[in-house]
């Protein structure tokens, strides 16, 4: 993959990324974080018949908040290096 195929620093931290965008993140640690939470959101969507309608949005919000926290921790770790 050439440098121009990778997402920019700004793009890789967008709140919502699709699988194709995630695959274009250069740093494997960051890519793994984004893949993990994409998988959790996807699994919650697939399990929506087990999650009451009144709680599905809360579940998505909880997963996204955890992802944003982990991304912030990642940024802080990178900035200290």
MODELLER restraints for C-alpha pairs under 7 A, 6 or more apart:
rsr = mdl.restraints
at = mdl.atoms
rsr.add(forms.Gaussian(group=physical.xy_distance, feature=features.Distance(at['CA:5:A'], at['CA:24:A']), mean=6.55, stdev=0.5))
rsr.add(forms.Gaussian(group=physical.xy_distance, feature=features.Distance(at['CA:6:A'], at['CA:24:A']), mean=4.71, stdev=0.5))
rsr.add(forms.Gaussian(group=physical.xy_distance, feature=features.Distance(at['CA:6:A'], at['CA:25:A']), mean=5.67, stdev=0.5))
rsr.add(forms.Gaussian(group=physical.xy_distance, feature=features.Distance(at['CA:6:A'], at['CA:26:A']), mean=5.96, stdev=0.5))
rsr.add(forms.Gaussian(group=physical.xy_distance, feature=features.Distance(at['CA:7:A'], at['CA:24:A']), mean=5.70, stdev=0.5))
rsr.add(forms.Gaussian(group=physical.xy_distance, feature=features.Distance(at['CA:7:A'], at['CA:25:A']), mean=5.69, stdev=0.5))
rsr.add(forms.Gaussian(group=physical.xy_distance, feature=features.Distance(at['CA:12:A'], at['CA:25:A']), mean=6.34, stdev=0.5))
rsr.add(forms.Gaussian(group=physical.xy_distance, feature=features.Distance(at['CA:22:A'], at['CA:31:A']), mean=6.09, stdev=0.5))
rsr.add(forms.Gaussian(group=physical.xy_distance, feature=features.Distance(at['CA:22:A'], at['CA:34:A']), mean=6.58, stdev=0.5))
rsr.add(forms.Gaussian(group=physical.xy_distance, feature=features.Distance(at['CA:22:A'], at['CA:35:A']), mean=6.79, stdev=0.5))
rsr.add(forms.Gaussian(group=physical.xy_distance, feature=features.Distance(at['CA:23:A'], at['CA:31:A']), mean=7.00, stdev=0.5))
rsr.add(forms.Gaussian(group=physical.xy_distance, feature=features.Distance(at['CA:25:A'], at['CA:31:A']), mean=5.56, stdev=0.5))
rsr.add(forms.Gaussian(group=physical.xy_distance, feature=features.Distance(at['CA:37:A'], at['CA:63:A']), mean=6.90, stdev=0.5))
rsr.add(forms.Gaussian(group=physical.xy_distance, feature=features.Distance(at['CA:37:A'], at['CA:67:A']), mean=6.19, stdev=0.5))
rsr.add(forms.Gaussian(group=physical.xy_distance, feature=features.Distance(at['CA:41:A'], at['CA:60:A']), mean=6.32, stdev=0.5))
rsr.add(forms.Gaussian(group=physical.xy_distance, feature=features.Distance(at['CA:41:A'], at['CA:63:A']), mean=6.82, stdev=0.5))
rsr.add(forms.Gaussian(group=physical.xy_distance, feature=features.Distance(at['CA:48:A'], at['CA:56:A']), mean=6.79, stdev=0.5))
